[in-house]
Amino acid sequence: MTESHDPQLLKGVLSLLLLHLLAEQESYGYEVVQRLQAAGFADVLEGSVYPALNRLLREGRVETRLVPSPGGPARKYYRLTGEGRKALADSTAAWDRHVAGVRAVLSRVAESQGD
């Protein structure tokens, strides 16, 4: 059973997830949605992914190319730029610091409740 995620937390980490998925492999928008959902983010919908991809495009962190599709219109594939790779490294480090800080506080609270 897949649990839903806090929308505010997900909003804060969506760009990091997108950058990571695109570092793994170039993908078109709907494929990115499917990959997120397969990773346990079933509540992530196209309506949040496409605006985030467009923001990353405007920021120069991803670039696109059109690839003909045999069953319809061409697909827009997204891939990281050099700036995107730098942003991924920086964001991953920031995320790791954030998680470590949260864990440190939560473990202190848990220890004090054990008394």
DSSP file with accessible surface (Angstrom, degrees, kcal/mol):
  #  RESIDUE AA STRUCTURE BP1 BP2  ACC     N-H-->O    O-->H-N    N-H-->O    O-->H-N    TCO  KAPPA ALPHA  PHI   PSI    X-CA   Y-CA   Z-CA
    1    1 A M              0   0  228      0, 0.0     2,-0.5     0, 0.0     0, 0.0   0.000 360.0 360.0 360.0 130.8    0.0    0.0    0.0
    2    2 A T        -     0   0   82     39,-0.0     2,-0.2    40,-0.0    39,-0.0  -0.766 360.0-144.7 -92.1 127.6    1.4    3.4   -1.0
    3    3 A E        -     0   0  156     -2,-0.5    39,-0.3    37,-0.1    40,-0.2  -0.611  20.2-113.2 -86.4 151.9    1.0    6.2    1.6
    4    4 A S        -     0   0  101     -2,-0.2     2,-0.3    38,-0.1    -1,-0.1  -0.415  29.2-129.0 -80.2 159.7    0.4    9.7    0.5
    5    5 A H        -     0   0   67     -2,-0.1    -1,-0.0     1,-0.0     3,-0.0  -0.831  27.9 -95.2-109.9 149.8    3.0   12.4    1.0
    6    6 A D     >  -     0   0   83     -2,-0.3     4,-2.7     1,-0.2     5,-0.2  -0.462  33.8-141.2 -60.9 120.4    2.7   15.7    2.7
    7    7 A P  H  > S+     0   0   95      0, 0.0     4,-2.5     0, 0.0    -1,-0.2   0.859  98.7  51.2 -58.2 -36.0    2.1   18.1   -0.2
    8    8 A Q  H  > S+     0   0  136      2,-0.2     4,-1.6     1,-0.2     5,-0.1   0.908 112.1  45.6 -69.7 -40.7    4.2   20.9    1.3
    9    9 A L  H  > S+     0   0  120      2,-0.2     4,-1.1     1,-0.2    -1,-0.2   0.921 114.0  49.7 -65.4 -42.4    7.2   18.6    1.9
   10   10 A L  H >X S+     0   0   21     -4,-2.7     4,-1.7     1,-0.2     3,-0.7   0.910 106.8  54.9 -63.8 -40.3    6.8   17.1   -1.6
   11   11 A K  H 3< S+     0   0  153     -4,-2.5     4,-0.5     1,-0.2    -1,-0.2   0.903 107.6  51.2 -59.5 -38.8    6.7   20.6   -3.1
   12   12 A G  H 3< S+     0   0   71     -4,-1.6    -1,-0.2     1,-0.2    -2,-0.2   0.745 119.1  34.3 -71.9 -22.8   10.0   21.4   -1.5
   13   13 A V  H <X S+     0   0   18     -4,-1.1     4,-2.3    -3,-0.7    -1,-0.2   0.505  89.5  94.7-112.0  -3.4   11.7   18.3   -2.7
   14   14 A L  H  X S+     0   0   14     -4,-1.7     4,-2.8     1,-0.2     5,-0.2   0.901  84.8  51.4 -60.3 -43.7   10.1   17.9   -6.2
   15   15 A S  H  > S+     0   0   26     -4,-0.5     4,-2.8     1,-0.2    -1,-0.2   0.916 110.0  50.4 -60.5 -41.8   12.9   19.7   -8.1
   16   16 A L  H  > S+     0   0   24      2,-0.2     4,-2.4     1,-0.2    -1,-0.2   0.932 111.5  48.1 -61.0 -45.1   15.5   17.6   -6.4
   17   17 A L  H  X S+     0   0   39     -4,-2.3     4,-2.7     2,-0.2    -2,-0.2   0.924 112.4  48.8 -61.8 -43.1   13.6   14.4   -7.4
   18   18 A L  H  X S+     0   0    0     -4,-2.8     4,-2.5     2,-0.2     5,-0.2   0.929 110.8  49.8 -64.0 -44.7   13.2   15.6  -11.0
   19   19 A L  H  X S+     0   0    1     -4,-2.8     4,-1.7    -5,-0.2    -1,-0.2   0.924 112.5  48.4 -59.9 -42.1   16.9   16.5  -11.3
   20   20 A H  H  X S+     0   0   92     -4,-2.4     4,-1.8    -5,-0.2    -2,-0.2   0.939 111.3  48.5 -65.1 -46.6   17.9   13.1  -10.0
   21   21 A L  H  X S+     0   0   19     -4,-2.7     4,-1.9     1,-0.2    -1,-0.2   0.898 112.9  48.5 -61.0 -38.9   15.6   11.2  -12.3
   22   22 A L  H  < S+     0   0    5     -4,-2.5    58,-0.5     1,-0.2    -1,-0.2   0.774 106.6  56.6 -75.1 -23.6   16.8   13.2  -15.3
   23   23 A A  H  < S+     0   0   31     -4,-1.7    -1,-0.2    -5,-0.2    -2,-0.2   0.849 107.0  50.8 -70.3 -33.9   20.4   12.6  -14.3
   24   24 A E  H  < S-     0   0  113     -4,-1.8     2,-0.3     1,-0.3    -2,-0.2   0.916 133.2 -21.0 -67.4 -44.6   19.6    8.8  -14.4
   25   25 A Q     <  -     0   0   94     -4,-1.9    -1,-0.3    -5,-0.1     2,-0.1  -0.942  68.2 -99.6-166.0 144.7   18.1    9.1  -17.9
   26   26 A E        +     0   0   52     -2,-0.3     2,-0.3    -3,-0.2    53,-0.2  -0.395  52.0 174.7 -60.9 139.8   16.6   11.6  -20.3
   27   27 A S  E     -A   78   0A   0     51,-1.7    51,-3.3    -2,-0.1     2,-0.2  -0.991  32.2-118.0-149.1 156.2   12.8   11.4  -20.1
   28   28 A Y  E  >  -A   77   0A  35     -2,-0.3     4,-2.1    49,-0.3     3,-0.2  -0.541  45.5 -97.9 -90.4 163.3    9.6   13.0  -21.5
   29   29 A G  H  > S+     0   0    3     47,-0.7     4,-2.0     1,-0.2     5,-0.1   0.880 120.1  45.5 -52.3 -52.2    7.2   14.5  -19.0
   30   30 A Y  H  > S+     0   0   98      1,-0.2     4,-2.5     2,-0.2    -1,-0.2   0.887 111.2  54.9 -64.9 -33.6    4.7   11.7  -18.6
   31   31 A E  H  > S+     0   0   43      2,-0.2     4,-2.5     1,-0.2    -1,-0.2   0.898 105.4  53.0 -64.8 -38.0    7.5    9.2  -18.3
   32   32 A V  H  X S+     0   0    0     -4,-2.1     4,-2.5     2,-0.2    -1,-0.2   0.929 108.4  50.6 -61.3 -44.3    8.9   11.3  -15.4
   33   33 A V  H  X S+     0   0    2     -4,-2.0     4,-2.6     1,-0.2    -2,-0.2   0.941 110.9  48.6 -58.4 -47.0    5.5   11.1  -13.7
   34   34 A Q  H  X S+     0   0   81     -4,-2.5     4,-2.7     1,-0.2    -2,-0.2   0.899 110.5  50.8 -62.3 -39.8    5.4    7.4  -14.1
   35   35 A R  H  X S+     0   0   43     -4,-2.5     4,-1.3     2,-0.2    -1,-0.2   0.894 110.9  48.7 -66.6 -39.7    8.9    7.0  -12.7
   36   36 A L  H  <>S+     0   0    3     -4,-2.5     5,-2.3     2,-0.2     3,-0.2   0.931 112.4  48.4 -62.8 -45.1    8.0    9.1   -9.7
   37   37 A Q  H ><5S+     0   0   66     -4,-2.6     3,-1.7     1,-0.2     5,-0.2   0.916 109.3  52.4 -63.6 -39.6    4.8    7.1   -9.1
   38   38 A A  H 3<5S+     0   0   90     -4,-2.7    -1,-0.2     1,-0.3    -2,-0.2   0.802 103.7  59.2 -66.0 -26.4    6.8    3.8   -9.5
   39   39 A A  T 3<5S-     0   0   69     -4,-1.3    -1,-0.3    -3,-0.2    -2,-0.2   0.413 133.4 -87.8 -83.2   2.6    9.2    5.1   -6.8
   40   40 A G  T < 5S+     0   0   25     -3,-1.7     2,-0.8    -4,-0.1     3,-0.2   0.460  98.6 114.8 108.4   2.3    6.3    5.4   -4.3
   41   41 A F    > < +     0   0   39     -5,-2.3     3,-1.9     1,-0.2    -3,-0.1  -0.483  27.9 154.0-101.3  62.0    5.1    8.9   -5.1
   42   42 A A  T 3   +     0   0   50     -2,-0.8    -1,-0.2     1,-0.3    -5,-0.1   0.752  67.3  60.7 -63.5 -24.1    1.7    7.8   -6.4
   43   43 A D  T 3  S+     0   0   60    -40,-0.2     2,-0.5    -3,-0.2    -1,-0.3   0.460  78.1 105.1 -86.8   2.2    0.1   11.1   -5.4
   44   44 A V    <   -     0   0    1     -3,-1.9     2,-0.3   -11,-0.1    -7,-0.1  -0.716  55.2-171.6 -83.1 124.7    2.4   13.1   -7.8
   45   45 A L    >>  -     0   0  107     -2,-0.5     3,-1.9     1,-0.1     4,-1.7  -0.730  39.0-105.3-116.4 164.9    0.4   14.1  -10.8
   46   46 A E  H 3> S+     0   0   89      1,-0.3     4,-2.4    -2,-0.3    -1,-0.1   0.832 113.6  70.3 -54.8 -34.6    1.2   15.7  -14.1
   47   47 A G  H 34 S+     0   0   66      1,-0.2    -1,-0.3     2,-0.2    -3,-0.0   0.678 109.1  32.9 -62.9 -17.5   -0.3   19.0  -12.9
   48   48 A S  H <> S+     0   0   51     -3,-1.9     4,-1.2     2,-0.1    -1,-0.2   0.712 117.1  53.7-105.4 -27.8    2.7   19.4  -10.5
   49   49 A V  H  X S+     0   0    0     -4,-1.7     4,-2.8     2,-0.2     5,-0.2   0.938 104.3  52.3 -74.6 -46.5    5.4   17.8  -12.6
   50   50 A Y  H  X S+     0   0   70     -4,-2.4     4,-2.5     1,-0.2     5,-0.2   0.922 109.9  47.6 -62.0 -44.2    5.0   19.9  -15.8
   51   51 A P  H  > S+     0   0   69      0, 0.0     4,-2.1     0, 0.0    -1,-0.2   0.909 113.0  50.2 -61.8 -36.7    5.2   23.3  -14.1
   52   52 A A  H  X S+     0   0    2     -4,-1.2     4,-2.4     2,-0.2    -2,-0.2   0.911 110.3  49.3 -67.4 -40.0    8.3   22.1  -12.2
   53   53 A L  H  X S+     0   0    0     -4,-2.8     4,-2.2     1,-0.2    -1,-0.2   0.916 110.8  50.5 -63.3 -42.0    9.9   20.9  -15.4
   54   54 A N  H  X S+     0   0   61     -4,-2.5     4,-2.5    -5,-0.2    -2,-0.2   0.878 109.0  51.4 -64.4 -37.5    9.1   24.3  -17.0
   55   55 A R  H  X S+     0   0   82     -4,-2.1     4,-2.2     2,-0.2    -2,-0.2   0.934 109.8  49.2 -64.1 -44.1   10.7   26.1  -14.1
   56   56 A L  H  <>S+     0   0    0     -4,-2.4     5,-2.5     1,-0.2     6,-1.0   0.881 110.6  51.9 -62.9 -34.6   13.8   24.0  -14.3
   57   57 A L  H ><5S+     0   0   57     -4,-2.2     3,-1.5     4,-0.2    -2,-0.2   0.944 109.6  47.9 -65.4 -47.3   13.9   24.8  -18.1
   58   58 A R  H 3<5S+     0   0  184     -4,-2.5    -2,-0.2     1,-0.3    -1,-0.2   0.854 110.0  53.6 -61.8 -34.4   13.6   28.6  -17.4
   59   59 A E  T 3<5S-     0   0   88     -4,-2.2    -1,-0.3    -5,-0.2    -2,-0.2   0.506 115.1-117.7 -78.9  -6.1   16.4   28.3  -14.8
   60   60 A G  T < 5S+     0   0   33     -3,-1.5    24,-0.4    -4,-0.3    23,-0.4   0.645  83.2 118.1  79.3  16.2   18.7   26.6  -17.3
   61   61 A R  S   <S+     0   0   70     -5,-2.5    20,-1.9    -6,-0.2     2,-0.3   0.688  77.3  26.9 -90.0 -20.9   18.9   23.4  -15.3
   62   62 A V  E     -B   80   0A   3     -6,-1.0     2,-0.3    18,-0.3    18,-0.2  -0.935  66.0-159.6-133.0 159.7   17.3   21.2  -18.0
   63   63 A E  E     -B   79   0A  84     16,-2.6    16,-2.2    -2,-0.3     2,-0.3  -0.886  13.2-140.0-131.2 165.5   17.1   21.4  -21.8
   64   64 A T  E     -B   78   0A  51     -2,-0.3     2,-0.3    14,-0.2    14,-0.2  -0.855  13.5-173.5-126.2 160.6   14.7   19.8  -24.2
   65   65 A R  E     -B   77   0A 106     12,-1.5    12,-3.1    -2,-0.3     2,-0.4  -0.972  26.8-121.8-148.0 146.3   14.6   18.1  -27.5
   66   66 A L  E     -B   76   0A 121     -2,-0.3    10,-0.2    10,-0.2     8,-0.1  -0.777  24.8-169.2 -91.5 133.8   11.7   16.9  -29.6
   67   67 A V  E     -B   75   0A  34      8,-2.7     8,-3.1    -2,-0.4    -2,-0.0  -0.988  27.5-113.9-123.0 125.2   11.7   13.2  -30.6
   68   68 A P  E     -     0   0A 114      0, 0.0     6,-0.1     0, 0.0     3,-0.0  -0.258  28.0-148.2 -57.0 142.6    9.2   11.9  -33.1
   69   69 A S  E >   -B   72   0A  24      3,-0.6     3,-1.2     1,-0.1     5,-0.0  -0.959   9.9-144.3-115.3 132.2    6.7    9.5  -31.7
   70   70 A P  T 3  S+     0   0  141      0, 0.0    -1,-0.1     0, 0.0     4,-0.1   0.798  99.2  44.5 -66.2 -23.9    5.3    6.7  -33.8
   71   71 A G  T 3  S-     0   0   78      2,-0.1     3,-0.0    -3,-0.0     0, 0.0   0.084 126.3 -33.6-110.4  24.2    1.9    6.9  -32.2
   72   72 A G  E <  S- B   0  69A  42     -3,-1.2    -3,-0.6     3,-0.0     3,-0.1  -0.995  97.2  -3.8 161.1-154.5    1.2   10.7  -32.2
   73   73 A P  E    S-     0   0A 114      0, 0.0    -2,-0.1     0, 0.0    -6,-0.1  -0.190  81.8 -81.6 -68.9 161.9    2.9   14.0  -31.8
   74   74 A A  E     -     0   0A  51     -6,-0.1     2,-0.4     1,-0.1    -8,-0.0  -0.256  46.2-125.1 -60.3 148.1    6.6   14.4  -31.1
   75   75 A R  E     - B   0  67A  99     -8,-3.1    -8,-2.7    -3,-0.1     2,-0.8  -0.808  10.8-130.9 -99.2 142.2    7.6   14.0  -27.4
   76   76 A K  E     - B   0  66A  88     -2,-0.4   -47,-0.7   -10,-0.2     2,-0.4  -0.811  25.2-159.2 -92.8 111.4    9.6   16.7  -25.5
   77   77 A Y  E     -AB  28  65A  44    -12,-3.1   -12,-1.5    -2,-0.8     2,-0.4  -0.766   2.5-149.2 -92.7 139.8   12.5   14.9  -23.8
   78   78 A Y  E     +AB  27  64A   6    -51,-3.3   -51,-1.7    -2,-0.4     2,-0.3  -0.861  19.6 170.4-108.5 140.8   14.1   16.6  -20.8
   79   79 A R  E     - B   0  63A  86    -16,-2.2   -16,-2.6    -2,-0.4   -56,-0.1  -0.983  35.5 -96.1-146.0 155.7   17.8   16.2  -19.9
   80   80 A L  E     - B   0  62A  12    -58,-0.5   -18,-0.3    -2,-0.3     2,-0.2  -0.385  29.4-150.8 -71.5 148.6   20.1   17.9  -17.4
   81   81 A T     >  -     0   0   27    -20,-1.9     4,-2.2    -2,-0.1     5,-0.2  -0.511  39.5 -94.1 -98.7 178.2   22.4   20.7  -18.4
   82   82 A G  H  > S+     0   0   60      1,-0.2     4,-2.1     2,-0.2     5,-0.2   0.916 131.2  51.4 -59.6 -41.3   25.8   21.4  -16.7
   83   83 A E  H  > S+     0   0   89    -23,-0.4     4,-2.7     1,-0.2    -1,-0.2   0.879 107.3  54.0 -63.4 -35.3   23.9   23.9  -14.5
   84   84 A G  H  > S+     0   0    0    -24,-0.4     4,-2.5     2,-0.2    -2,-0.2   0.898 106.8  50.2 -66.2 -39.0   21.4   21.2  -13.7
   85   85 A R  H  X S+     0   0  138     -4,-2.2     4,-2.2     2,-0.2    -2,-0.2   0.905 112.1  47.7 -66.1 -39.6   24.2   18.8  -12.6
   86   86 A K  H  X S+     0   0  112     -4,-2.1     4,-2.8     2,-0.2     5,-0.2   0.933 112.1  49.6 -65.4 -44.3   25.6   21.5  -10.3
   87   87 A A  H  X S+     0   0    3     -4,-2.7     4,-3.0     1,-0.2     5,-0.2   0.891 109.4  52.8 -61.9 -38.3   22.1   22.2   -8.9
   88   88 A L  H  X S+     0   0   22     -4,-2.5     4,-2.5     2,-0.2     5,-0.2   0.941 111.1  45.7 -62.9 -46.7   21.6   18.5   -8.3
   89   89 A A  H  X S+     0   0   61     -4,-2.2     4,-2.2     2,-0.2    -2,-0.2   0.941 116.5  45.2 -62.6 -45.6   24.9   18.2   -6.4
   90   90 A D  H  X S+     0   0   84     -4,-2.8     4,-2.4     1,-0.2    -2,-0.2   0.918 115.3  46.9 -64.2 -43.9   24.1   21.3   -4.3
   91   91 A S  H  X S+     0   0   39     -4,-3.0     4,-2.6    -5,-0.2    -1,-0.2   0.862 110.4  52.5 -68.5 -36.7   20.5   20.3   -3.6
   92   92 A T  H  X S+     0   0   51     -4,-2.5     4,-2.6    -5,-0.2    -1,-0.2   0.931 110.8  47.5 -64.9 -43.3   21.5   16.8   -2.6
   93   93 A A  H  X S+     0   0   41     -4,-2.2     4,-2.2    -5,-0.2    -2,-0.2   0.921 113.0  48.7 -63.2 -42.3   24.0   18.2   -0.2
   94   94 A A  H  X S+     0   0   41     -4,-2.4     4,-2.4     1,-0.2    -2,-0.2   0.908 111.3  50.4 -64.1 -41.2   21.5   20.6    1.2
   95   95 A W  H  X S+     0   0  113     -4,-2.6     4,-3.0     2,-0.2     5,-0.2   0.924 108.8  51.6 -62.0 -45.1   18.9   17.8    1.5
   96   96 A D  H  X S+     0   0   95     -4,-2.6     4,-2.4     1,-0.2    -1,-0.2   0.911 111.2  47.6 -60.0 -41.6   21.4   15.6    3.4
   97   97 A R  H  X S+     0   0  164     -4,-2.2     4,-2.4     2,-0.2    -1,-0.2   0.916 112.5  50.2 -64.4 -41.3   22.1   18.4    5.8
   98   98 A H  H  X S+     0   0  105     -4,-2.4     4,-2.5     2,-0.2    -2,-0.2   0.944 111.9  46.3 -62.3 -48.7   18.4   19.1    6.3
   99   99 A V  H  X S+     0   0   32     -4,-3.0     4,-2.9     1,-0.2     5,-0.2   0.916 111.9  51.6 -62.7 -42.0   17.6   15.4    7.0
  100  100 A A  H  X S+     0   0   61     -4,-2.4     4,-2.2    -5,-0.2    -1,-0.2   0.915 111.1  48.3 -62.6 -41.1   20.5   15.1    9.4
  101  101 A G  H  X S+     0   0   37     -4,-2.4     4,-2.1     2,-0.2    -2,-0.2   0.919 112.6  47.3 -65.2 -43.1   19.3   18.1   11.3
  102  102 A V  H  X S+     0   0   61     -4,-2.5     4,-2.9     1,-0.2     5,-0.2   0.937 112.6  49.7 -63.9 -44.8   15.7   16.9   11.5
  103  103 A R  H  X S+     0   0  175     -4,-2.9     4,-2.5     1,-0.2     5,-0.2   0.888 108.3  53.7 -62.0 -39.3   16.9   13.4   12.6
  104  104 A A  H  X S+     0   0   46     -4,-2.2     4,-1.6    -5,-0.2    -1,-0.2   0.931 112.6  43.3 -62.0 -43.7   19.1   15.0   15.3
  105  105 A V  H  X S+     0   0   65     -4,-2.1     4,-2.2     1,-0.2    -2,-0.2   0.944 114.2  49.8 -67.8 -45.8   16.2   16.9   16.7
  106  106 A L  H  X S+     0   0  107     -4,-2.9     4,-2.4     1,-0.2    -2,-0.2   0.884 109.5  51.2 -63.1 -36.9   13.7   14.0   16.5
  107  107 A S  H  X S+     0   0   55     -4,-2.5     4,-2.3    -5,-0.2    -1,-0.2   0.878 108.7  52.0 -70.7 -32.9   16.1   11.7   18.2
  108  108 A R  H  X S+     0   0  154     -4,-1.6     4,-2.4    -5,-0.2    -2,-0.2   0.929 110.7  48.1 -65.1 -43.7   16.6   14.2   21.1
  109  109 A V  H  X S+     0   0   62     -4,-2.2     4,-1.7     1,-0.2    -2,-0.2   0.939 111.9  49.3 -62.6 -43.9   12.9   14.4   21.6
  110  110 A A  H  X S+     0   0   58     -4,-2.4     4,-0.9     1,-0.2    -1,-0.2   0.898 111.1  50.2 -63.6 -40.0   12.5   10.7   21.5
  111  111 A E  H >< S+     0   0  134     -4,-2.3     3,-0.6     1,-0.2     4,-0.3   0.912 109.9  49.7 -65.0 -40.5   15.3   10.3   24.1
  112  112 A S  H >< S+     0   0   73     -4,-2.4     3,-0.7     1,-0.2    -1,-0.2   0.803 107.3  54.7 -71.4 -25.3   13.8   12.9   26.4
  113  113 A Q  H 3< S+     0   0  148     -4,-1.7    -1,-0.2     1,-0.2    -2,-0.2   0.712  96.0  68.2 -78.1 -18.6   10.4   11.2   26.3
  114  114 A G  T <<        0   0   66     -4,-0.9    -1,-0.2    -3,-0.6    -2,-0.2   0.613 360.0 360.0 -75.2 -12.0   12.0    7.9   27.3
  115  115 A D    <         0   0  177     -3,-0.7    -3,-0.0    -4,-0.3    -4,-0.0  -0.343 360.0 360.0 -76.1 360.0   12.7    9.2   30.9
